[in-house]
Amino acid sequence: MIEEKITSSALYAQGLIVSLPPPARHGTLLAAISFLGNHGMLATQGFLTTTGRFVNRVEAYEIAYRANQIISENKGPQLYSEDLY
């Protein structure tokens, strides 16, 4: 079985998942969905995994930690794109 890893930052807003390849960060994604107006501010910030799943920051930290992807001194419980790239 292939180990699940974090592949990119992502947002979940109004039933849509928005993601861009690294090194895109959540701020970049929020700017990209500015067409949603104030609804974009309600987006859930998270990450995509190698299995195509959207996961929140807490679950993303656990996945990245197990996959040895964290390059920062972050001790959890939430993952930030700066922790990866």
ABEGO torsion letter per residue (X at the ends): XBBBBBABBBBBBGGBBBBBBOABBAAAAAAAAAAAEAAAAABBBBBBBAAGBBBBAAAAAAAAAAAGABABABAOABBBAAAAX
